[in-house]
Amino acid sequence: MNPQAPSRALLIVISAPSGAGKTRLCSRVLETCPNVQRAVTCTTRDPRGGEQDGVDYHFLSQDQFEAKIAAGEFLEHAEVYGRRYGTLLSEVAGRLAAGADVLLNIDVQGAASIRQKAAETPAIRDALVTVFLAPPSMAELERRLRSRAEDDEEAIRKRLETAAQEMDQGSNFDHLITSETLDPEQPEKDEDLRRLLCLIEAEKLRGDRF
């Protein structure tokens, strides 16, 4: 590797079962790393209070969204509770071309779609790094879900069933990080963040990856 060559921009895809901590981890990466950017995704849901088009989401009509699907413009897309969500290939490729690292917080199905798209898109293939964040145990995952106090018993049961299925997909990712429990009295000792930042640094230095 030429020591004078610039490090390559990365597309960092992070997936995890619900409750494993990926949303918090992604937020911490964005707070810590100025060169890491969040891709602005598309949605067919209505804007919520204070949300801005092009900043929080690209808000599209159902017809607009379907037209983009037909045109092959999405890197990945999915339907969640009757609303469409998707990541534009141009959104990611443009940021990578400008030298920024792009972070995607996405489910395992979305990650699989991105891997498939990467196989036919060199700019995505060369930048892609996939990371699966796993809970230390299903018992700990259940504890975290209950501590959020956001779901009833039936919702928790469904989340745990889905999590068990998603855990089986962990081997399809480039890297696995087993989440540690964050000490609320020592938030600066964030082991999940430290491990992910080390992983990102190592990937950026791998000039012979392809």
C-alpha positions as CSV (number, residue, x, y, z in Angstrom):
1,M,0.0,0.0,0.0
2,N,1.3,3.5,-0.9
3,P,1.6,5.3,2.4
4,Q,0.9,8.6,0.6
5,A,-2.4,7.3,-0.9
6,P,-5.6,8.6,0.7
7,S,-7.6,6.1,2.7
8,R,-10.7,4.8,0.9
9,A,-14.2,6.0,1.7
10,L,-16.3,3.4,3.4
11,L,-20.0,2.4,3.3
12,I,-20.5,1.1,6.8
13,V,-23.6,-1.0,7.2
14,I,-24.6,-1.8,10.7
15,S,-27.4,-4.4,11.5
16,A,-28.6,-5.8,14.8
17,P,-31.6,-7.3,16.5
18,S,-34.0,-4.7,18.0
19,G,-32.7,-3.7,21.4
20,A,-29.1,-4.6,20.8
21,G,-28.0,-1.0,20.7
22,K,-27.3,-0.2,17.1
23,T,-29.2,3.2,17.1
24,R,-27.2,4.4,20.1
25,L,-24.0,3.1,18.5
26,C,-24.7,4.8,15.2
27,S,-25.4,8.1,17.0
28,R,-22.2,7.9,18.9
29,V,-20.2,7.3,15.7
30,L,-21.8,10.3,14.0
31,E,-21.0,12.4,17.1
32,T,-17.4,11.2,17.2
33,C,-16.3,11.0,13.6
34,P,-16.8,14.2,11.5
35,N,-16.0,12.4,8.2
36,V,-18.8,9.8,8.8
37,Q,-22.2,10.9,7.4
38,R,-25.7,9.5,7.6
39,A,-27.3,8.8,4.3
40,V,-30.7,10.6,4.0
41,T,-33.3,7.9,3.3
42,C,-36.6,8.1,1.4
43,T,-40.0,7.4,3.0
44,T,-43.6,7.6,2.1
45,R,-44.7,8.5,5.6
46,D,-45.7,12.1,6.4
47,P,-43.2,14.4,8.0
48,R,-43.3,14.6,11.8
49,G,-43.0,17.8,13.9
50,G,-39.8,19.7,12.9
51,E,-38.7,17.2,10.2
52,Q,-37.3,18.7,7.0
53,D,-37.4,17.3,3.5
54,G,-33.9,16.5,2.3
55,V,-32.5,16.7,5.9
56,D,-34.3,14.1,8.0
57,Y,-35.8,12.2,5.0
58,H,-36.6,12.6,1.4
59,F,-40.4,12.5,1.7
60,L,-42.0,10.9,-1.4
61,S,-45.5,10.0,-2.5
62,Q,-46.3,6.3,-3.0
63,D,-46.2,6.9,-6.8
64,Q,-42.8,8.6,-6.6
65,F,-41.4,5.8,-4.5
66,E,-42.7,3.1,-6.8
67,A,-41.3,5.0,-9.9
68,K,-37.8,5.0,-8.3
69,I,-38.1,1.2,-7.6
70,A,-39.0,0.6,-11.2
71,A,-36.1,2.7,-12.3
72,G,-33.7,0.8,-10.1
73,E,-32.7,3.9,-8.1
74,F,-32.6,2.3,-4.7
75,L,-29.7,0.6,-3.0
76,E,-32.2,-1.1,-0.8
77,H,-35.9,-0.6,0.1
78,A,-38.5,-2.1,2.4
79,E,-42.1,-1.7,3.6
80,V,-42.5,-1.2,7.4
81,Y,-46.0,-1.0,8.9
82,G,-47.5,0.1,5.5
83,R,-44.9,2.8,4.8
84,R,-42.0,2.5,2.3
85,Y,-38.4,3.3,3.3
86,G,-35.4,3.2,1.0
87,T,-31.8,4.3,0.4
88,L,-31.0,5.9,-2.9
89,L,-27.9,4.6,-4.7
90,S,-27.2,8.2,-5.8
91,E,-27.3,9.4,-2.2
92,V,-24.7,6.9,-1.1
93,A,-22.5,7.0,-4.2
94,G,-22.4,10.8,-4.2
95,R,-21.1,11.0,-0.6
96,L,-18.6,8.3,-1.2
97,A,-17.3,10.0,-4.3
98,A,-16.8,13.2,-2.3
99,G,-14.6,11.2,0.1
100,A,-17.0,10.9,3.0
101,D,-17.7,7.7,4.9
102,V,-21.4,6.7,4.9
103,L,-23.1,5.0,7.8
104,L,-26.3,3.0,7.3
105,N,-28.3,1.7,10.2
106,I,-30.4,-1.1,8.6
107,D,-32.0,-4.5,9.2
108,V,-30.5,-7.8,8.1
109,Q,-32.8,-7.9,5.0
110,G,-31.7,-4.5,3.9
111,A,-28.0,-5.5,4.4
112,A,-28.6,-8.6,2.2
113,S,-30.1,-6.3,-0.5
114,I,-27.1,-4.0,-0.3
115,R,-24.7,-7.0,-0.7
116,Q,-26.6,-8.1,-3.7
117,K,-26.5,-4.6,-5.2
118,A,-22.8,-4.3,-4.4
119,A,-22.1,-7.3,-6.6
120,E,-23.1,-5.3,-9.7
121,T,-22.0,-1.8,-8.6
122,P,-18.2,-1.5,-8.2
123,A,-18.3,1.8,-6.3
124,I,-20.5,0.2,-3.6
125,R,-18.6,-3.1,-3.7
126,D,-15.3,-1.5,-3.1
127,A,-16.5,0.6,-0.2
128,L,-18.8,-1.8,1.6
129,V,-18.1,-3.0,5.1
130,T,-20.9,-4.8,6.9
131,V,-21.1,-5.1,10.7
132,F,-23.4,-7.2,12.9
133,L,-23.9,-6.0,16.4
134,A,-25.0,-9.0,18.6
135,P,-26.3,-8.9,22.1
136,P,-24.2,-10.9,24.6
137,S,-27.1,-13.2,25.2
138,M,-30.8,-13.5,24.5
139,A,-31.5,-13.0,28.2
140,E,-29.6,-9.7,28.0
141,L,-31.5,-8.6,24.9
142,E,-34.8,-9.3,26.7
143,R,-33.6,-7.3,29.7
144,R,-32.7,-4.3,27.4
145,L,-36.1,-4.5,25.6
146,R,-38.0,-4.6,28.9
147,S,-35.9,-1.7,30.3
148,R,-37.0,0.5,27.4
149,A,-40.6,0.2,28.6
150,E,-41.8,0.8,25.1
151,D,-43.5,-2.5,24.3
152,D,-46.2,-4.8,25.7
153,E,-45.6,-8.5,26.3
154,E,-46.7,-9.6,22.9
155,A,-44.5,-7.0,21.1
156,I,-41.5,-8.1,23.2
157,R,-42.2,-11.8,22.4
158,K,-42.3,-10.9,18.6
159,R,-39.1,-8.9,18.8
160,L,-37.3,-11.8,20.6
161,E,-38.6,-14.3,17.9
162,T,-37.3,-12.0,15.1
163,A,-34.0,-11.4,16.9
164,A,-33.4,-15.2,17.1
165,Q,-33.9,-15.4,13.3
166,E,-31.7,-12.4,12.7
167,M,-28.9,-13.8,14.9
168,D,-28.7,-16.7,12.4
169,Q,-27.7,-14.2,9.7
170,G,-24.7,-12.8,11.6
171,S,-22.2,-15.0,9.7
172,N,-23.1,-13.2,6.5
173,F,-21.5,-10.0,7.7
174,D,-17.9,-9.0,7.4
175,H,-17.5,-8.3,11.1
176,L,-19.3,-9.3,14.4
177,I,-19.3,-7.1,17.5
178,T,-20.8,-8.5,20.7
179,S,-22.4,-5.5,22.5
180,E,-21.3,-4.7,26.0
181,T,-23.6,-3.2,28.6
182,L,-22.9,0.5,28.9
183,D,-22.2,1.8,32.4
184,P,-24.4,4.9,32.8
185,E,-22.0,6.3,35.4
186,Q,-19.1,6.0,32.9
187,P,-20.5,6.8,29.5
188,E,-17.1,7.7,28.1
189,K,-16.1,4.0,28.5
190,D,-18.1,2.9,25.5
191,E,-16.6,-0.4,24.5
192,D,-19.0,-0.9,21.5
193,L,-17.9,2.5,20.1
194,R,-14.2,1.7,20.7
195,R,-14.4,-1.6,18.9
196,L,-16.3,-0.1,15.9
197,L,-13.9,2.8,15.6
198,C,-10.9,0.4,15.6
199,L,-12.6,-1.7,12.9
200,I,-13.3,1.3,10.8
201,E,-9.7,2.5,11.1
202,A,-8.4,-1.0,10.1
203,E,-10.7,-1.2,7.1
204,K,-9.6,2.3,5.9
205,L,-6.0,1.1,5.9
206,R,-6.6,-2.1,3.9
207,G,-5.4,-1.0,0.5
208,D,-5.2,-4.6,-0.7
209,R,-8.8,-5.5,0.2
210,F,-9.7,-6.1,-3.5
